[in-house]
Amino acid sequence: MTQRGIIFNIQRFAIHDGPGIRTTVFFKGCPLLCWWCHNPESHKILPEKFDGCNLRRGFDQSFSMNKDEVGKELSVDELMAEIIKDRVFFEESSGGVTFCGGEPLMQPDFLVDLLNECNSSGIHTTIDTSGFAPSEILKETAINADLFLFDLKLMNDDLHQKYTGVSNQLILKNLIELDQLSKKIIIRIPIVPELTDTNENLFAIRGFISYLKNVSEVNLLPYHRAGEGKYLKYHKENKMDKTESPTSTNLENIKLFFSELECKVKIGG
């Protein structure tokens, strides 16, 4: 029987979630509660109802969610039918599909079947992950995943627990194991003023990356306030409502700092 999973958005023609033109599939559910998260509607794995919500973007009419509901259950076949519609754009741009969230590794059976189907169809696959998942799940998904976008947020474990809700020990262990599997990795670092953007944290991240052999790129993701409206819409507490975005000068300085690594460094995804 085909696996079924819960997603809350499909974004077509994405250009910041891996190489080429991509279709980005947003999985519902995340084990982290990052203070700066811009998708608070992704936290709970089950569909949720909110007054006045309408998230039909990305879906064909036949797969639209109910007007006041975030999250829809789809089978692997149904979702693959949506992905394959964009195959011509993948082929022309060396693009593919990116599975993100939330955290796609929270729905491992669904994700593994999707990766198998994409691999059989010759579609490039990327997993955008926090890295917080059982190691055996990460290894199983790595078999048919072409690329990992792997978040590194805070290296101090106490701070990581405070601002994300979980320890970073499993995350760092998984990143090392993924590197040992010779999987292509892009490290993504959220640049959040006064939280992740400290000399101590950035030095620690750069030092950790320097020991990895398969990191092709580092992406610096500046904190932005574009998701503020979601916290009101979905009745979630916004702990970052007084935080401003990092300045362009500061971002350029951080880029220069990470450019000492032997890989590409860029601002944004």
Beta strands, then each sheet from edge to edge (+ up, - down):
strand 1: 4-14
strand 2: 22-27
strand 3: 48-49
strand 4: 69-70
strand 5: 72-75
strand 6: 96-100
strand 7: 124-129
strand 8: 147-151
strand 9: 184-191
strand 10: 215-222
strand 11: 264-267
sheet 1: 5+ 1- 2+ 6+ 7+ 8+ 9+ 10+ 11+
sheet 2: 3+ 4-
end
